[in-house]
Amino acid sequence: MKSPALKTFLAGAAFGIGVTVLFLYAQKPHCFVTSLETIAEMGRSRRAKEEKNKFLRKRLKAMGFSDKEINENL
């Protein structure tokens, strides 16, 4: 059970973070959008790499390589 002081603190912290983000966005919206696009691109490239490794793992497994050999090379 949370104390009322903790709830108030968490609400104030969330409000402060929200106001800060809105303030930064209002001053330089292109900077905020660029950073979000960068984060999204990093996520896409990570997922693409995972899919590539998954595909290669299946191919190497079908060729007869052991899990140990696959892990050493991927």
Contacts in CASP RR format, 6 or more apart in sequence:
PFRMAT RR
TARGET T0000
AUTHOR 0000-0000-0000
METHOD contacts of the structure
MODEL  1
MKSPALKTFLAGAAFGIGVTVLFLYAQKPHCFVTSLETIAEMGRSRRAKE
EKNKFLRKRLKAMGFSDKEINENL
21 32 0 8 1.000
24 31 0 8 1.000
24 32 0 8 1.000
25 32 0 8 1.000
53 74 0 8 1.000
56 74 0 8 1.000
57 70 0 8 1.000
57 74 0 8 1.000
60 69 0 8 1.000
60 70 0 8 1.000
60 73 0 8 1.000
61 67 0 8 1.000
61 70 0 8 1.000
END
